[in-house]
């Protein structure tokens, strides 16, 4: 069930991740977005194994 929201957030983040790393002031934001996506994906995988 949580796969749909995580997929939507990941797809919505793609344009930002394509642009932000090229700006020195915004590269930290790209790192934060990637770290949050990793946390959400790990959480999704852990909870899907428990069922």
Secondary structure, 3 states (H helix, E strand, C coil): CHHHHHHHHHHHHHHHHHHHHHCCCCHHHHHHHHHHHHHHHHHHHHHHHHC
